[in-house]
Amino acid sequence: MAKADLTAAYDHCRELHRRHGRTYYLATRLLPAWKRRHVHALYGFTRHADEIVDRTDELPPAERAARLRGWSERFVAGLHGEPVDDPLLPAVLHTIAVFDLDRADFAAFLRSMAMDLTVASYPSYADLLDYMEGSAAVIGTMMLPILGSSDPAAAREPARQLGLAFQLTNFIRDVAEDLDRGRTYLPDEDLARFGVTRDDLLAARTAGRAPRRIRELIAYEVTRAQAHYAAAAPGIPLLTPASQSCMRTAYELYGGILDEVAAQDYDVFVRRARVPGRRRMAVAARALLTPPGTPVPIPGPPLQPLTLTA
């Protein structure tokens, strides 16, 4: 492959990351330059698959499935050394080769993306975890060789847990957007536990305001996500020193989204929770000044309890 083509593919992945992954992109800027492009490549891979599934709503599901299948087949062909005509796959394939990444992780990811074309909800958290195994946990194991670790075996499960924490944070923040796509990622058993139906969620989406029982449900999901952050925390000090500030920043900023959800009384319909720009920069600066090996704070109780409003 021509060097210019490979450079263009990495540039394409970086631009996707810059446009669509603001929080993670900021954290990635704290990595050494030689690592950054490989992280951009993995982000580009996951983002492009997500766009095939979620950004082509005007197409019938069968055609979206065919597009995902065709792109996946080109990716697999590239893994076997065949020439690939694609704007980003050359960077992904190069990153896989450089770090000898586990091909099974990529197969698991594509399986979960295909599930999004046919699965609209999940009966239990165990069912959701099966989906997140491919959509989130494997992202942690893909990333680990790039980040580097003094003890890869010990860092593996925390890396998986961090992927789950990030994904669940996104699900909590994006309930309204996912409803617009015809999906709910809050398990059916959790909805039933708090007396919430899908119609209730749709009504809250229309009203732009959630009643108490939905906010109680969201508060519960926040505590579930915090448990994943707690399980992930021990892995960050195990990363190579040059990678720790990046992941400390990502850990705190994604966790900060949950703080913002709590600050708006767990109403994810009133506005999309965002970490303010000033806090984002302060977190990145603090991470740069934190000595390598320093333990990562484990999320505490929610920022504020639910109010008594209906």
Secondary structure, 3 states (H helix, E strand, C coil): CCHHHHHHHHHHHHHHHHHHCHHHHHHHCCCCHHHHHHHHHHHHHHHHHHHHHHCCCCCCHHHHHHHHHHHHHHHHHHHCCCCCCCCCHHHHHHHHHHHCCCHHHHHHHHHHHHHCCCCCCCCCHHHHHHHHHHHHHHHHHHHHHHHCECCHHHHHHHHHHHHHHHHHHHHHHCHHHHHHCCCCCCCHHHHHHCCCCHHHHHHHHHHCCCCHHHHHHHHHHHHHHHHHHHHHHHHHHHECHHHHHHHHHHHHHHHHHHHHHHHCCCCCCCCCCCCCHHHHHHHHHHHHHCCCCCCCCCCCCCCCCCCCCC
